[in-house]
Amino acid sequence: MTSSPGEPSFKDSALYILMFVAITWGFQLVPSAWFEGFTAQTMSQIMNALGLSSSHGFEGGKAYLTLLGGVRDVYVTIVRECTGIHVWGILLGLVLPLRGGSWTRKAASLVYGAILIFLMNVSRIFLTVYLTAYNVPPFTWLFASPTVETYHYPISFLYGMIGVAILILTITRWFLPELGETLIGLPAGFKVLLKRYWR
């Protein structure tokens, strides 16, 4: 099986995907309790700085965040998925196995990515909690008695799709053009294999 000049081989594409899966899965084993507490603390400080009434802490070994004084009081438990740590794992899995790109540019892209992920996650949590606590048109016209879940799932979905796209596009443009080239070229690596079995 051969590929055209300039196209990644099946071996290159398969190895990149295997490394991505291994790194992403391995990163999920990293403990996150400290970061859950940090996320709750950061959110509470931001809300209080904006003149809202918020508190945070640990209860039963789990971090929590509150927003009081709105139309309804909000209490949320901050779990691993609330920290964005899984997105960091995906970013590591995308960047570290790249064959091209210097380690300096890879490191810069990871630092930039970590900051961007954190900022997007903070704004995502703020929107979810604030919209639950306060009646904000036009959402209040659609939901009579919203809960955290009312906003959590659609906001998280949008942030997940748009946020990851922004992350990949900006890293490709500013730090690692090899990332975009690798992702675009992945299907070409499997083209020979597909031609062989789908004739």
N, CA, C and O of each residue as an XYZ file, in Angstrom:
796
protein
N       0.844     -1.187      0.000
C       0.000      0.000      0.000
C       0.881      1.238      0.000
O       1.727      1.408      0.878
N       0.683      2.090     -0.972
C       1.477      3.318     -1.067
C       0.553      4.515     -1.143
O      -0.603      4.408     -1.552
N       1.079      5.642     -0.749
C       0.310      6.886     -0.832
C       1.009      7.816     -1.796
O       2.187      7.637     -2.104
N       0.276      8.814     -2.273
C       0.839      9.785     -3.207
C       1.872     10.643     -2.494
O       1.795     10.830     -1.280
N       2.850     11.171     -3.252
C       3.850     12.046     -2.642
C       3.179     13.217     -1.929
O       2.262     13.837     -2.467
N       3.639     13.513     -0.726
C       3.067     14.618      0.034
C       1.882     14.221      0.889
O       1.498     14.969      1.789
N       1.293     13.063      0.632
C       0.166     12.593      1.432
C       0.683     11.709      2.558
O       1.660     10.984      2.371
N       0.039     11.758      3.733
C       0.464     10.879      4.815
C       0.161      9.425      4.471
O      -0.826      9.128      3.798
N       1.008      8.537      4.932
C       0.785      7.115      4.691
C      -0.244      6.584      5.674
O      -0.592      7.245      6.652
N      -0.722      5.381      5.396
C      -1.644      4.729      6.326
C      -0.987      4.591      7.693
O      -1.626      4.809      8.722
N       0.292      4.227      7.698
C       1.025      4.053      8.954
C       1.070      5.358      9.746
O       0.864      5.353     10.960
N       1.340      6.478      9.067
C       1.392      7.784      9.735
C       0.046      8.139     10.366
O      -0.020      8.562     11.520
N      -1.018      7.959      9.596
C      -2.359      8.306     10.084
C      -2.773      7.409     11.235
O      -3.308      7.883     12.237
N      -2.525      6.106     11.096
C      -2.903      5.153     12.145
C      -2.122      5.424     13.428
O      -2.685      5.369     14.522
N      -0.832      5.715     13.297
C      -0.001      5.991     14.472
C      -0.464      7.260     15.180
O      -0.510      7.304     16.410
N      -0.806      8.289     14.409
C      -1.282      9.539     15.005
C      -2.570      9.301     15.790
O      -2.720      9.795     16.907
N      -3.492      8.547     15.209
C      -4.765      8.267     15.883
C      -4.546      7.431     17.138
O      -5.160      7.694     18.172
N      -3.678      6.429     17.058
C      -3.387      5.594     18.230
C      -2.761      6.421     19.351
O      -3.114      6.252     20.518
N      -1.844      7.304     19.004
C      -1.219      8.173     20.005
C      -2.239      9.141     20.606
O      -2.224      9.405     21.808
N      -3.121      9.664     19.757
C      -4.177     10.560     20.240
C      -5.050      9.855     21.271
O      -5.322     10.398     22.342
N      -5.488      8.640     20.939
C      -6.349      7.876     21.852
C      -5.614      7.568     23.151
O      -6.183      7.716     24.233
N      -4.354      7.142     23.057
C      -3.583      6.782     24.248
C      -3.372      7.983     25.171
O      -3.543      7.875     26.386
N      -3.002      9.119     24.597
C      -2.754     10.319     25.406
C      -4.047     10.832     26.028
O      -4.083     11.161     27.213
N      -5.109     10.899     25.225
C      -6.397     11.392     25.725
C      -6.930     10.497     26.831
O      -7.397     10.984     27.861
N      -6.859      9.189     26.618
C      -7.340      8.248     27.633
C      -6.471      8.331     28.880
O      -6.987      8.343     29.997
N      -5.158      8.390     28.698
C      -4.251      8.471     29.838
C      -4.473      9.720     30.663
O      -4.352      9.689     31.888
N      -4.801     10.831     29.994
C      -5.015     12.090     30.707
C      -6.259     12.025     31.585
O      -6.365     12.761     32.565
N      -7.193     11.157     31.243
C      -8.403     11.025     32.054
C      -8.111     10.409     33.419
O      -8.942     10.479     34.324
N      -6.936      9.809     33.567
C      -6.550      9.210     34.844
C      -5.948     10.237     35.804
O      -5.730      9.937     36.977
N      -5.682     11.440     35.310
C      -5.119     12.496     36.156
C      -6.174     12.933     37.174
O      -7.297     13.255     36.784
N      -5.839     12.953     38.478
C      -6.808     13.388     39.499
C      -7.256     14.825     39.251
O      -6.459     15.663     38.827
N      -8.529     15.109     39.514
C      -9.049     16.446     39.202
C      -9.712     17.148     40.383
O     -10.234     18.250     40.219
N      -9.705     16.534     41.576
C     -10.395     17.135     42.725
C      -9.863     18.536     43.027
O     -10.632     19.447     43.333
N      -8.535     18.700     42.938
C      -7.938     20.010     43.213
C      -8.429     21.052     42.228
O      -8.639     22.210     42.590
N      -8.612     20.640     40.975
C      -9.023     21.582     39.939
C     -10.517     21.874     40.024
O     -10.957     22.964     39.657
N     -11.294     20.920     40.501
C     -12.722     21.163     40.734
C     -12.882     22.247     41.796
O     -13.696     23.158     41.645
N     -12.091     22.141     42.883
C     -12.130     23.165     43.929
C     -11.665     24.518     43.423
O     -12.245     25.548     43.767
N     -10.616     24.519     42.605
C     -10.091     25.760     42.034
C     -11.116     26.409     41.111
O     -11.273     27.630     41.109
N     -11.814     25.588     40.327
C     -12.842     26.106     39.420
C     -13.980     26.744     40.204
O     -14.440     27.833     39.860
N     -14.440     26.064     41.266
C     -15.516     26.610     42.101
C     -15.078     27.920     42.754
O     -15.845     28.882     42.790
N     -13.854     27.958     43.269
C     -13.334     29.163     43.914
C     -13.227     30.323     42.924
O     -13.625     31.447     43.228
N     -12.689     30.041     41.746
C     -12.535     31.078     40.722
C     -13.887     31.645     40.315
O     -14.048     32.861     40.211
N     -14.858     30.765     40.086
C     -16.191     31.216     39.680
C     -16.830     32.071     40.765
O     -17.435     33.102     40.472
N     -16.697     31.646     42.017
C     -17.279     32.399     43.124
C     -16.642     33.782     43.240
O     -17.340     34.770     43.471
N     -15.329     33.856     43.081
C     -14.633     35.146     43.154
C     -15.060     36.075     42.017
O     -15.238     37.275     42.228
N     -15.225     35.525     40.821
C     -15.664     36.333     39.679
C     -17.067     36.876     39.924
O     -17.328     38.057     39.697
N     -17.965     36.020     40.385
C     -19.341     36.454     40.634
C     -19.400     37.517     41.726
O     -20.128     38.501     41.596
N     -18.642     37.325     42.797
C     -18.620     38.323     43.870
C     -18.023     39.641     43.385
O     -18.476     40.712     43.788
N     -17.012     39.569     42.524
C     -16.400     40.784     41.972
C     -17.384     41.552     41.099
O     -17.270     42.768     40.946
N     -18.351     40.837     40.525
C     -19.376     41.466     39.685
C     -20.578     41.946     40.501
O     -21.584     42.380     39.940
N     -20.466     41.865     41.828
C     -21.528     42.349     42.693
C     -22.612     41.333     42.993
O     -23.648     41.685     43.557
N     -22.393     40.081     42.627
C     -23.349     39.020     42.918
C     -22.986     38.373     44.247
O     -21.912     38.621     44.795
N     -23.875     37.553     44.753
C     -23.637     36.880     46.030
C     -23.370     35.401     45.781
O     -24.282     34.637     45.465
N     -22.116     35.009     45.928
C     -21.727     33.633     45.626
C     -20.826     33.081     46.718
O     -20.097     33.823     47.376
N     -20.886     31.779     46.897
C     -19.986     31.103     47.828
C     -19.527     29.797     47.201
O     -20.084     29.345     46.200
N     -18.524     29.207     47.790
C     -18.004     27.930     47.294
C     -17.429     27.144     48.468
O     -17.252     27.684     49.560
N     -17.144     25.887     48.239
C     -16.554     25.065     49.284
C     -16.594     23.604     48.898
O     -16.787     23.259     47.733
N     -16.411     22.751     49.889
C     -16.479     21.308     49.690
C     -17.528     20.729     50.622
O     -17.615     21.103     51.792
N     -18.315     19.822     50.095
C     -19.320     19.129     50.897
C     -19.330     17.670     50.472
O     -19.561     17.360     49.303
N     -19.081     16.780     51.415
C     -19.015     15.360     51.082
C     -17.885     15.047     50.123
O     -17.977     14.112     49.328
N     -16.808     15.836     50.197
C     -15.668     15.603     49.320
C     -15.834     16.155     47.916
O     -14.966     15.954     47.067
N     -16.950     16.858     47.655
C     -17.196     17.409     46.321
C     -17.261     18.930     46.385
O     -17.822     19.506     47.317
N     -16.677     19.564     45.378
C     -16.688     21.024     45.313
C     -18.076     21.511     44.914
O     -18.766     20.875     44.117
N     -18.473     22.650     45.481
C     -19.764     23.221     45.101
C     -19.630     24.723     44.899
O     -18.668     25.350     45.343
N     -20.622     25.277     44.217
C     -20.694     26.706     43.920
C     -22.136     27.144     44.102
O     -23.055     26.440     43.686
N     -22.344     28.305     44.722
C     -23.701     28.829     44.870
C     -23.793     30.229     44.281
O     -22.807     30.963     44.215
N     -24.993     30.578     43.856
C     -25.311     31.951     43.457
C     -26.645     32.281     44.104
O     -27.666     31.676     43.778
N     -26.637     33.243     45.023
C     -27.821     33.574     45.811
C     -28.316     34.975     45.476
O     -27.568     35.814     44.973
N     -29.602     35.211     45.769
C     -30.156     36.549     45.620
C     -30.826     36.831     44.298
O     -31.298     37.945     44.072
N     -30.880     35.846     43.416
C     -31.564     36.027     42.143
C     -33.032     35.650     42.261
O     -33.564     35.563     43.367
N     -33.682     35.428     41.141
C     -35.066     34.960     41.144
C     -35.140     33.606     41.839
O     -36.121     33.288     42.512
N     -34.087     32.820     41.664
C     -33.971     31.524     42.348
C     -32.520     31.324     42.757
O     -31.606     31.707     42.027
N     -32.311     30.727     43.919
C     -30.955     30.413     44.366
C     -30.447     29.188     43.620
O     -31.203     28.255     43.349
N     -29.178     29.201     43.298
C     -28.591     28.110     42.518
C     -27.456     27.472     43.319
O     -26.591     28.158     43.863
N     -27.486     26.160     43.374
C     -26.426     25.376     44.016
C     -25.982     24.329     43.011
O     -26.791     23.519     42.559
N     -24.713     24.338     42.660
C     -24.220     23.351     41.701
C     -22.994     22.645     42.266
O     -22.168     23.246     42.953
N     -22.899     21.366     41.961
C     -21.710     20.592     42.297
C     -20.757     20.656     41.111
O     -21.152     20.395     39.975
N     -19.515     20.998     41.375
C     -18.498     21.073     40.323
C     -17.807     19.714     40.231
O     -17.062     19.323     41.130
N     -18.061     19.008     39.146
C     -17.453     17.692     38.933
C     -16.354     17.818     37.877
O     -16.133     18.894     37.322
N     -15.679     16.717     37.612
C     -14.545     16.715     36.676
C     -14.907     17.350     35.334
O     -14.142     18.148     34.793
N     -16.079     16.992     34.801
C     -16.487     17.486     33.487
C     -16.688     19.001     33.478
O     -16.641     19.628     32.419
N     -16.912     19.591     34.659
C     -17.126     21.040     34.746
C     -15.831     21.830     34.618
O     -15.867     23.045     34.420
N     -14.695     21.165     34.728
C     -13.413     21.870     34.744
C     -12.815     22.074     33.361
O     -11.915     22.897     33.192
N     -13.303     21.337     32.368
C     -12.722     21.408     31.033
C     -11.452     20.587     30.900
O     -10.760     20.668     29.885
N     -11.139     19.789     31.929
C      -9.887     19.033     31.923
C      -9.853     17.996     30.802
O      -8.785     17.669     30.285
N     -11.024     17.481     30.429
C     -11.063     16.500     29.336
C     -10.694     17.159     28.000
O     -10.125     16.512     27.121
N     -11.021     18.444     27.853
C     -10.649     19.159     26.626
C      -9.133     19.356     26.586
O      -8.529     19.317     25.514
N      -8.524     19.568     27.744
C      -7.065     19.655     27.807
C      -6.444     18.347     27.348
O      -5.438     18.341     26.639
N      -7.053     17.234     27.760
C      -6.557     15.927     27.321
C      -6.635     15.777     25.812
O      -5.716     15.249     25.185
N      -7.736     16.242     25.232
C      -7.888     16.189     23.773
C      -6.819     17.050     23.100
O      -6.218     16.641     22.107
N      -6.586     18.249     23.651
C      -5.568     19.134     23.083
C      -4.183     18.482     23.127
O      -3.445     18.525     22.143
N      -3.834     17.885     24.257
C      -2.547     17.185     24.358
C      -2.457     16.071     23.325
O      -1.424     15.880     22.684
N      -3.571     15.332     23.174
C      -3.597     14.227     22.220
C      -3.462     14.677     20.781
O      -2.945     13.939     19.943
N      -3.927     15.889     20.484
C      -3.812     16.422     19.124
C      -2.421     16.975     18.831
O      -1.914     16.838     17.717
N      -1.805     17.601     19.838
C      -0.549     18.326     19.612
C       0.698     17.458     19.784
O       1.589     17.487     18.936
N       0.771     16.691     20.865
C       2.009     15.960     21.163
C       2.435     14.971     20.079
O       3.631     14.877     19.803
N       1.510     14.219     19.442
C       1.965     13.240     18.443
C       2.310     13.818     17.071
O       2.713     13.073     16.178
N       2.162     15.128     16.888
C       2.455     15.718     15.578
C       3.902     15.447     15.187
O       4.814     15.621     15.994
N       4.104     15.023     13.955
C       5.465     14.754     13.473
C       6.200     16.046     13.154
O       7.417     16.130     13.323
N       5.478     17.035     12.702
C       6.090     18.321     12.389
C       5.920     19.294     13.541
O       5.191     19.023     14.496
N       6.593     20.419     13.445
C       6.465     21.446     14.473
C       7.492     21.263     15.576
O       7.691     20.154     16.071
N       8.138     22.346     15.958
C       9.146     22.266     17.017
C       8.464     22.098     18.368
O       7.284     22.406     18.533
N       9.236     21.604     19.325
C       8.683     21.432     20.669
C       8.394     22.783     21.318
O       7.518     22.888     22.177
N       9.125     23.809     20.911
C       8.855     25.152     21.432
C       7.477     25.629     20.983
O       6.711     26.168     21.782
N       7.165     25.429     19.705
C       5.849     25.843     19.199
C       4.746     24.961     19.763
O       3.634     25.432     20.001
N       5.042     23.695     19.976
C       4.055     22.807     20.604
C       3.763     23.270     22.032
O       2.607     23.322     22.451
N       4.822     23.607     22.772
C       4.644     24.083     24.148
C       3.847     25.381     24.173
O       2.961     25.553     25.009
N       4.163     26.296     23.255
C       3.439     27.574     23.189
C       1.970     27.343     22.874
O       1.100     28.002     23.445
N       1.687     26.411     21.970
C       0.295     26.133     21.612
C      -0.454     25.507     22.782
O      -1.644     25.764     22.959
N       0.226     24.688     23.584
C      -0.420     24.067     24.743
C      -0.710     25.094     25.834
O      -1.761     25.043     26.473
N       0.219     26.028     26.050
C      -0.014     27.090     27.037
C      -1.177     27.969     26.589
O      -2.084     28.262     27.367
N      -1.139     28.384     25.328
C      -2.238     29.188     24.778
C      -3.558     28.428     24.886
O      -4.568     28.988     25.312
N      -3.545     27.159     24.502
C      -4.755     26.346     24.542
C      -5.308     26.197     25.944
O      -6.521     26.253     26.144
N      -4.417     26.006     26.928
C      -4.860     25.863     28.317
C      -5.552     27.134     28.802
O      -6.581     27.072     29.475
N      -4.976     28.289     28.455
C      -5.575     29.568     28.860
C      -6.927     29.765     28.183
O      -7.896     30.165     28.829
N      -6.994     29.487     26.885
C      -8.250     29.659     26.149
C      -9.331     28.718     26.677
O     -10.480     29.125     26.852
N      -8.968     27.473     26.930
C      -9.929     26.505     27.466
C     -10.450     26.979     28.812
O     -11.650     26.902     29.078
N      -9.552     27.473     29.669
C      -9.965     27.940     30.993
C     -10.925     29.119     30.881
O     -11.949     29.154     31.563
N     -10.597     30.088     30.022
C     -11.458     31.266     29.866
C     -12.826     30.893     29.297
O     -13.850     31.413     29.742
N     -12.841     29.998     28.320
C     -14.122     29.567     27.754
C     -14.934     28.809     28.793
O     -16.154     28.960     28.861
N     -14.266     27.997     29.599
C     -14.979     27.218     30.602
C     -15.571     28.116     31.685
O     -16.694     27.896     32.138
N     -14.811     29.125     32.094
C     -15.305     30.072     33.091
C     -16.551     30.790     32.569
O     -17.536     30.933     33.294
N     -16.511     31.240     31.320
C     -17.675     31.936     30.761
C     -18.856     30.984     30.591
O     -20.006     31.391     30.757
N     -18.584     29.729     30.264
C     -19.653     28.725     30.121
C     -20.365     28.495     31.453
O     -21.594     28.478     31.509
N     -19.594     28.318     32.518
C     -20.194     28.094     33.837
C     -20.959     29.333     34.284
O     -22.063     29.226     34.818
N     -20.374     30.511     34.065
C     -21.044     31.748     34.467
C     -22.399     31.880     33.780
O     -23.404     32.151     34.437
N     -22.432     31.691     32.469
C     -23.695     31.793     31.731
C     -24.728     30.805     32.253
O     -25.889     31.160     32.460
N     -24.302     29.570     32.465
C     -25.225     28.530     32.927
C     -25.830     28.887     34.276
O     -27.045     28.811     34.456
N     -24.986     29.276     35.220
C     -25.457     29.578     36.576
C     -26.263     30.876     36.593
O     -27.310     30.944     37.237
N     -25.786     31.901     35.897
C     -26.476     33.191     35.904
C     -27.855     33.095     35.265
O     -28.831     33.608     35.813
N     -27.943     32.441     34.109
C     -29.239     32.316     33.436
C     -30.222     31.502     34.261
O     -31.430     31.724     34.185
N     -29.709     30.557     35.052
C     -30.588     29.772     35.925
C     -31.108     30.630     37.074
O     -32.269     30.509     37.465
N     -30.257     31.491     37.614
C     -30.626     32.293     38.783
C     -31.512     33.484     38.443
O     -32.351     33.884     39.251
N     -31.332     34.056     37.250
C     -32.052     35.274     36.892
C     -32.891     35.061     35.633
O     -32.488     34.328     34.730
N     -34.036     35.694     35.579
C     -34.888     35.631     34.391
C     -34.359     36.605     33.342
O     -34.512     37.818     33.480
N     -33.744     36.076     32.307
C     -33.139     36.901     31.263
C     -33.878     36.653     29.948
O     -33.825     35.543     29.418
N     -34.576     37.679     29.405
C     -35.217     37.509     28.096
C     -34.156     37.276     27.023
O     -33.049     37.795     27.167
N     -34.424     36.542     25.981
C     -35.695     35.881     25.663
C     -35.847     34.506     26.304
O     -36.862     33.839     26.107
N     -34.830     34.073     27.080
C     -34.878     32.722     27.642
C     -36.039     32.552     28.615
O     -36.653     31.487     28.684
N     -36.335     33.616     29.367
C     -37.417     33.525     30.342
C     -38.776     33.327     29.668
O     -39.714     32.830     30.291
N     -38.881     33.720     28.383
C     -40.132     33.503     27.654
C     -40.292     32.035     27.271
O     -41.407     31.556     27.063
N     -39.166     31.328     27.181
C     -39.200     29.921     26.766
C     -39.285     28.960     27.941
O     -39.899     27.898     27.838
N     -38.663     29.336     29.064
C     -38.593     28.429     30.215
C     -39.195     29.108     31.435
O     -38.667     30.107     31.923
N     -40.307     28.561     31.926
C     -41.006     29.163     33.058
C     -40.242     28.970     34.365
O     -40.139     29.900     35.165
N     -39.712     27.784     34.584
C     -39.005     27.491     35.827
C     -37.741     26.692     35.517
O     -37.696     25.484     35.748
N     -36.711     27.368     34.994
C     -35.512     26.648     34.554
C     -34.691     26.087     35.706
O     -34.696     26.622     36.814
N     -33.992     25.007     35.422
C     -33.018     24.438     36.350
C     -31.639     24.560     35.699
O     -31.521     25.013     34.560
N     -30.620     24.160     36.415
C     -29.267     24.211     35.852
C     -29.197     23.398     34.564
O     -28.553     23.810     33.599
N     -29.864     22.238     34.551
C     -29.837     21.375     33.366
C     -30.479     22.036     32.149
O     -30.110     21.733     31.015
N     -31.436     22.937     32.377
C     -32.100     23.630     31.270
C     -31.081     24.330     30.376
O     -31.187     24.291     29.150
N     -30.105     24.961     30.993
C     -29.100     25.710     30.241
C     -27.793     24.943     30.063
O     -27.067     25.151     29.090
N     -27.505     24.059     31.006
C     -26.210     23.363     30.987
C     -25.959     22.612     29.686
O     -24.905     22.775     29.071
N     -26.907     21.800     29.265
C     -26.677     20.949     28.095
C     -26.552     21.736     26.787
O     -25.599     21.506     26.042
N     -27.476     22.658     26.476
C     -27.302     23.397     25.214
C     -26.074     24.306     25.207
O     -25.383     24.406     24.193
N     -25.798     24.970     26.334
C     -24.628     25.854     26.390
C     -23.347     25.043     26.271
O     -22.432     25.425     25.542
N     -23.280     23.921     26.987
C     -22.080     23.078     26.929
C     -21.879     22.503     25.535
O     -20.746     22.384     25.068
N     -22.970     22.146     24.869
C     -22.869     21.616     23.507
C     -22.304     22.671     22.559
O     -21.400     22.393     21.771
N     -22.849     23.890     22.647
C     -22.378     24.974     21.778
C     -20.913     25.310     22.052
O     -20.119     25.476     21.127
N     -20.574     25.405     23.322
C     -19.186     25.691     23.672
C     -18.266     24.568     23.211
O     -17.152     24.816     22.750
N     -18.739     23.331     23.339
C     -17.928     22.195     22.917
C     -17.640     22.230     21.433
O     -16.499     22.034     21.016
N     -18.663     22.476     20.630
C     -18.494     22.485     19.176
C     -17.717     23.723     18.707
O     -16.701     23.611     18.021
N     -18.212     24.890     19.091
C     -17.595     26.135     18.630
C     -16.234     26.350     19.288
O     -15.279     26.777     18.638
N     -16.156     26.050     20.578
C     -14.910     26.263     21.310
C     -13.759     25.429     20.789
O     -12.652     25.938     20.612
N     -14.010     24.144     20.541
C     -12.947     23.272     20.024
C     -12.538     23.713     18.620
O     -11.358     23.670     18.273
N     -13.515     24.138     17.813
C     -13.196     24.632     16.465
C     -12.304     25.869     16.543
O     -11.314     25.968     15.819
N     -12.653     26.813     17.421
C     -11.834     28.020     17.603
C     -10.437     27.645     18.085
O      -9.439     28.197     17.621
N     -10.378     26.706     19.014
C      -9.097     26.260     19.566
C      -8.184     25.712     18.474
O      -7.022     26.106     18.369
N      -8.716     24.806     17.667
C      -7.909     24.179     16.608
C      -7.523     25.198     15.536
O      -6.378     25.223     15.085
N      -8.476     26.035     15.130
C      -8.196     27.016     14.074
C      -7.154     28.049     14.500
O      -6.268     28.395     13.719
N      -7.256     28.541     15.735
C      -6.300     29.561     16.181
C      -4.914     28.969     16.420
O      -3.908     29.609     16.112
N      -4.850     27.765     16.961
C      -3.540     27.125     17.146
C      -2.897     26.866     15.788
O      -1.696     27.072     15.611
N      -3.708     26.410     14.828
C      -3.185     26.159     13.480
C      -2.665     27.441     12.843
O      -1.621     27.438     12.189
N      -3.381     28.514     13.031
C      -2.994     29.779     12.385
C      -1.816     30.461     13.069
O      -0.935     30.995     12.395
N      -1.791     30.450     14.394
C      -0.803     31.241     15.124
C       0.427     30.461     15.589
O       1.498     31.043     15.765
N       0.282     29.160     15.789
C       1.385     28.409     16.387
C       1.848     27.205     15.563
O       3.036     27.052     15.279
N       0.893     26.360     15.189
C       1.234     25.070     14.586
C       0.414     24.809     13.332
O      -0.623     24.149     13.413
N       0.841     25.303     12.178
C       0.106     24.974     10.951
C       0.091     23.473     10.696
O      -0.772     22.964      9.981
N       1.056     22.765     11.289
C       1.114     21.305     11.133
C      -0.114     20.611     11.713
O      -0.481     19.525     11.265
N      -0.752     21.231     12.708
C      -1.944     20.621     13.299
C      -3.066     20.550     12.275
O      -3.655     19.488     12.073
N      -3.364     21.662     11.630
C      -4.409     21.676     10.611
C      -4.078     20.770      9.446
O      -4.940     20.049      8.944
N      -2.815     20.806      9.012
C      -2.395     19.959      7.891
C      -2.558     18.476      8.227
O      -2.997     17.685      7.393
N      -2.201     18.114      9.453
C      -2.316     16.710      9.873
C      -3.772     16.272      9.921
O      -4.111     15.193      9.435
N      -4.631     17.095     10.502
C      -6.046     16.726     10.622
C      -6.712     16.633      9.253
O      -7.510     15.729      9.005
N      -6.383     17.569      8.366
C      -6.950     17.531      7.013
C      -6.430     16.321      6.246
O      -7.151     15.732      5.441
N      -5.172     15.953      6.500
C      -4.564     14.847      5.771
C      -4.884     13.466      6.299
O      -4.569     12.474      5.642
N      -5.505     13.369      7.474
C      -5.793     12.050      8.054
C      -6.575     11.128      7.121
O      -6.189      9.970      6.964
N      -7.662     11.596      6.496
C      -8.405     10.688      5.604
C      -7.561     10.150      4.455
O      -7.764      9.021      4.008
N      -6.607     10.963      3.972
C      -5.768     10.516      2.859
C      -4.921      9.320      3.254
O      -4.606      8.474      2.417
N      -4.552      9.245      4.525
C      -3.759      8.123      4.991
C      -4.503      6.806      4.920
O      -3.891      5.743      4.822
N      -5.823      6.876      4.969
C      -6.634      5.653      4.919
C      -7.188      5.392      3.519
O      -7.865      4.390      3.290
N      -6.898      6.300      2.586
C      -7.464      6.192      1.242
C      -7.039      4.904      0.549
O      -7.864      4.228     -0.066
N      -5.755      4.563      0.644
C      -5.257      3.350     -0.015
C      -5.927      2.118      0.566
O      -6.305      1.198     -0.158
N      -6.067      2.115      1.893
C      -6.713      0.974      2.552
C      -8.162      0.848      2.116
O      -8.645     -0.255      1.860
N      -8.854      1.972      2.032
C     -10.258      1.948      1.614
C     -10.395      1.489      0.168
O     -11.299      0.722     -0.161
N      -9.503      1.955     -0.688
C      -9.556      1.536     -2.092
C      -9.354      0.032     -2.218
O      -9.973     -0.626     -3.054
N      -8.494     -0.488     -1.388
C      -8.172     -1.911     -1.461
C      -9.372     -2.782     -1.083
O      -9.609     -3.817     -1.705
N     -10.125     -2.364     -0.069
C     -11.219     -3.194      0.425
C     -12.595     -2.786     -0.082
O     -13.569     -3.502      0.150
N     -12.699     -1.654     -0.768
C     -14.010     -1.202     -1.244
C     -14.075     -1.129     -2.760
O     -14.790     -0.297     -3.320
N     -13.339     -1.990     -3.411
C     -13.415     -2.035     -4.874
C     -14.692     -2.727     -5.311
O     -14.940     -2.865     -6.509
